[in-house]
Amino acid sequence: MGYRQLYIRTLPKPETTLIQTTFMSQHPSLKSGGGLVVKRNVLKRFERVALLKKRGQWKAGDRVQGLRKTKADV
């Protein structure tokens, strides 16, 4: 019966336990730039289809895969 006492730990009383919350810091290069708006170079597929429709280069029934290259409007 003596071996069981080796595995029993007494926990500190709740009133004496201090919980400290710490947050990890973030490197300055990973933070967002704030209110700067930058033109994106890469469009999502649905944005490319909408742009091609707007330019009149999209026909009904065209395939969504293998779209032509499009540059974003400024």
Secondary structure, 3 states (H helix, E strand, C coil): CCCHHHHCCCCCCHHHCCCCCCCCCCCHHHCCCCCCCCCCCCCCHHHHHHHHHHHCCCCCCCCCCCCCCCCCCC
